[in-house]
């Protein structure tokens, strides 16, 4: 008789070694991240729970919605130019391998068009 061994799933979310860094980035977030968090916290956006500074593997996402398997990243303007996009490629590839989608927004969009940002996030939700 063959005995099946139950292998533990590798921890990909919130690895303990990254906890101090997650806490530090949470406590010293940008004003854009703090502002967006006021709209995402406490399941305010279509009853979806978001986590702030959530790690996926070795990467830390600004916001993560487990129900939607979706990451939201807020970046400075340099992230939308070639050097910034190259830095984010590893994070994007890893997220894709987990089936996690990533939405990027420029920090200024939170202040200049929060309603548009929230609509873009909701448009990616699996409905109802």
C-alpha atoms as a printed R data frame, in Angstrom:
    type eleno elety resid chain resno       x      y       z
1   ATOM     1    CA   UNK     A     1   0.000  0.000   0.000
2   ATOM     2    CA   UNK     A     2   1.282  3.440  -0.938
3   ATOM     3    CA   UNK     A     3   1.018  6.109   1.690
4   ATOM     4    CA   UNK     A     4   0.511  9.592   0.334
5   ATOM     5    CA   UNK     A     5   2.479 12.262   2.052
6   ATOM     6    CA   UNK     A     6   0.744 15.549   2.507
7   ATOM     7    CA   UNK     A     7   3.226 18.137   1.443
8   ATOM     8    CA   UNK     A     8   2.831 21.571   2.877
9   ATOM     9    CA   UNK     A     9   2.197 24.277   0.350
10  ATOM    10    CA   UNK     A    10   5.106 26.670   0.174
11  ATOM    11    CA   UNK     A    11   4.381 29.969   1.844
12  ATOM    12    CA   UNK     A    12   4.010 32.556  -0.867
13  ATOM    13    CA   UNK     A    13   2.009 35.105   1.074
14  ATOM    14    CA   UNK     A    14   3.360 37.198   3.923
15  ATOM    15    CA   UNK     A    15   6.572 35.306   4.509
16  ATOM    16    CA   UNK     A    16   7.766 35.904   8.089
17  ATOM    17    CA   UNK     A    17  11.217 37.295   7.126
18  ATOM    18    CA   UNK     A    18   9.493 40.167   5.277
19  ATOM    19    CA   UNK     A    19   7.302 41.172   8.228
20  ATOM    20    CA   UNK     A    20   9.593 43.992   9.480
21  ATOM    21    CA   UNK     A    21   9.814 45.480   5.985
22  ATOM    22    CA   UNK     A    22   6.040 45.210   5.469
23  ATOM    23    CA   UNK     A    23   5.470 46.954   8.784
24  ATOM    24    CA   UNK     A    24   7.992 49.678   7.985
25  ATOM    25    CA   UNK     A    25   6.444 50.410   4.589
26  ATOM    26    CA   UNK     A    26   2.953 50.430   6.119
27  ATOM    27    CA   UNK     A    27   4.010 52.914   8.788
28  ATOM    28    CA   UNK     A    28   5.838 55.160   6.310
29  ATOM    29    CA   UNK     A    29   3.544 55.045   3.300
30  ATOM    30    CA   UNK     A    30   3.210 57.814   0.765
31  ATOM    31    CA   UNK     A    31   0.301 60.204   0.972
32  ATOM    32    CA   UNK     A    32  -1.155 58.640  -2.202
33  ATOM    33    CA   UNK     A    33  -1.100 55.153  -0.640
34  ATOM    34    CA   UNK     A    34  -2.601 56.462   2.599
35  ATOM    35    CA   UNK     A    35  -5.356 58.210   0.653
36  ATOM    36    CA   UNK     A    36  -6.237 55.180  -1.464
37  ATOM    37    CA   UNK     A    37  -6.236 53.009   1.664
38  ATOM    38    CA   UNK     A    38  -9.044 55.150   3.130
39  ATOM    39    CA   UNK     A    39 -11.210 53.964   0.201
40  ATOM    40    CA   UNK     A    40 -10.118 50.312   0.279
41  ATOM    41    CA   UNK     A    41  -9.985 49.512   3.995
42  ATOM    42    CA   UNK     A    42 -12.821 47.831   5.895
43  ATOM    43    CA   UNK     A    43 -14.235 46.238   2.716
44  ATOM    44    CA   UNK     A    44 -15.648 49.567   1.529
45  ATOM    45    CA   UNK     A    45 -15.146 48.913  -2.174
46  ATOM    46    CA   UNK     A    46 -17.915 46.539  -3.230
47  ATOM    47    CA   UNK     A    47 -17.409 44.510  -0.062
48  ATOM    48    CA   UNK     A    48 -13.930 43.339  -1.149
49  ATOM    49    CA   UNK     A    49 -11.283 42.954   1.542
50  ATOM    50    CA   UNK     A    50  -7.922 44.481   0.741
51  ATOM    51    CA   UNK     A    51  -4.638 43.984   2.552
52  ATOM    52    CA   UNK     A    52  -2.023 46.691   2.727
53  ATOM    53    CA   UNK     A    53   1.670 45.924   2.162
54  ATOM    54    CA   UNK     A    54   1.044 42.239   1.529
55  ATOM    55    CA   UNK     A    55   3.941 40.087   0.359
56  ATOM    56    CA   UNK     A    56   3.755 37.622  -2.491
57  ATOM    57    CA   UNK     A    57   6.950 35.646  -2.498
58  ATOM    58    CA   UNK     A    58   9.834 38.088  -2.130
59  ATOM    59    CA   UNK     A    59   7.790 41.031  -3.405
60  ATOM    60    CA   UNK     A    60   5.629 43.378  -1.355
61  ATOM    61    CA   UNK     A    61   2.440 44.633  -2.988
62  ATOM    62    CA   UNK     A    62   0.971 47.979  -2.022
63  ATOM    63    CA   UNK     A    63  -2.535 46.482  -1.850
64  ATOM    64    CA   UNK     A    64  -3.791 42.926  -2.360
65  ATOM    65    CA   UNK     A    65  -7.351 41.643  -2.705
66  ATOM    66    CA   UNK     A    66  -7.342 37.876  -2.045
67  ATOM    67    CA   UNK     A    67 -10.891 37.322  -3.327
68  ATOM    68    CA   UNK     A    68 -10.000 38.864  -6.677
69  ATOM    69    CA   UNK     A    69  -6.364 37.705  -6.756
70  ATOM    70    CA   UNK     A    70  -5.498 41.263  -7.637
71  ATOM    71    CA   UNK     A    71  -2.651 43.592  -6.699
72  ATOM    72    CA   UNK     A    72  -2.811 47.373  -6.860
73  ATOM    73    CA   UNK     A    73   0.451 49.259  -7.155
74  ATOM    74    CA   UNK     A    74   0.849 53.006  -6.775
75  ATOM    75    CA   UNK     A    75   3.992 54.373  -8.317
76  ATOM    76    CA   UNK     A    76   5.771 57.613  -8.983
77  ATOM    77    CA   UNK     A    77   5.869 58.809 -12.575
78  ATOM    78    CA   UNK     A    78   9.239 57.107 -13.194
79  ATOM    79    CA   UNK     A    79   7.599 53.670 -12.990
80  ATOM    80    CA   UNK     A    80   5.848 54.357 -16.287
81  ATOM    81    CA   UNK     A    81   9.109 54.913 -18.161
82  ATOM    82    CA   UNK     A    82  11.429 52.183 -19.380
83  ATOM    83    CA   UNK     A    83  13.770 51.990 -16.318
84  ATOM    84    CA   UNK     A    84  10.866 51.790 -13.874
85  ATOM    85    CA   UNK     A    85   9.042 49.240 -15.980
86  ATOM    86    CA   UNK     A    86  12.154 47.058 -16.084
87  ATOM    87    CA   UNK     A    87  12.412 47.121 -12.269
88  ATOM    88    CA   UNK     A    88   8.808 45.959 -11.960
89  ATOM    89    CA   UNK     A    89   9.108 43.136 -14.518
90  ATOM    90    CA   UNK     A    90  10.167 40.500 -11.956
91  ATOM    91    CA   UNK     A    91   7.247 41.380  -9.716
92  ATOM    92    CA   UNK     A    92   4.834 41.234 -12.660
93  ATOM    93    CA   UNK     A    93   6.178 37.887 -13.885
94  ATOM    94    CA   UNK     A    94   5.925 36.344 -10.417
95  ATOM    95    CA   UNK     A    95   2.396 37.664  -9.904
96  ATOM    96    CA   UNK     A    96   1.364 36.273 -13.297
97  ATOM    97    CA   UNK     A    97   2.758 32.851 -12.344
98  ATOM    98    CA   UNK     A    98   0.402 32.877  -9.326
99  ATOM    99    CA   UNK     A    99  -2.586 33.954 -11.395
100 ATOM   100    CA   UNK     A   100  -2.584 37.363  -9.702
101 ATOM   101    CA   UNK     A   101  -3.376 40.412 -11.820
102 ATOM   102    CA   UNK     A   102  -1.604 43.714 -11.210
103 ATOM   103    CA   UNK     A   103  -3.051 47.182 -11.714
104 ATOM   104    CA   UNK     A   104  -0.656 50.140 -11.768
105 ATOM   105    CA   UNK     A   105  -1.654 53.713 -11.053
106 ATOM   106    CA   UNK     A   106   0.459 56.806 -10.852
107 ATOM   107    CA   UNK     A   107   0.372 58.497  -7.438
108 ATOM   108    CA   UNK     A   108  -1.005 61.731  -8.852
109 ATOM   109    CA   UNK     A   109  -4.057 59.920 -10.243
110 ATOM   110    CA   UNK     A   110  -5.223 59.223  -6.685
111 ATOM   111    CA   UNK     A   111  -5.373 62.971  -6.044
112 ATOM   112    CA   UNK     A   112  -6.536 64.105  -9.474
113 ATOM   113    CA   UNK     A   113  -9.130 61.402 -10.150
114 ATOM   114    CA   UNK     A   114  -9.846 59.036  -7.255
115 ATOM   115    CA   UNK     A   115 -13.272 58.176  -8.693
116 ATOM   116    CA   UNK     A   116 -11.643 57.072 -11.959
117 ATOM   117    CA   UNK     A   117  -9.054 54.968 -10.056
118 ATOM   118    CA   UNK     A   118 -11.792 53.259  -8.033
119 ATOM   119    CA   UNK     A   119 -13.822 52.587 -11.187
120 ATOM   120    CA   UNK     A   120 -10.782 50.984 -12.844
121 ATOM   121    CA   UNK     A   121 -10.302 48.723  -9.811
122 ATOM   122    CA   UNK     A   122 -13.979 47.728  -9.721
123 ATOM   123    CA   UNK     A   123 -13.968 47.029 -13.467
124 ATOM   124    CA   UNK     A   124 -11.410 44.268 -12.831
125 ATOM   125    CA   UNK     A   125 -13.555 42.552 -10.198
126 ATOM   126    CA   UNK     A   126 -15.185 39.231 -10.977
127 ATOM   127    CA   UNK     A   127 -18.832 40.057 -10.556
128 ATOM   128    CA   UNK     A   128 -21.403 39.973  -8.934
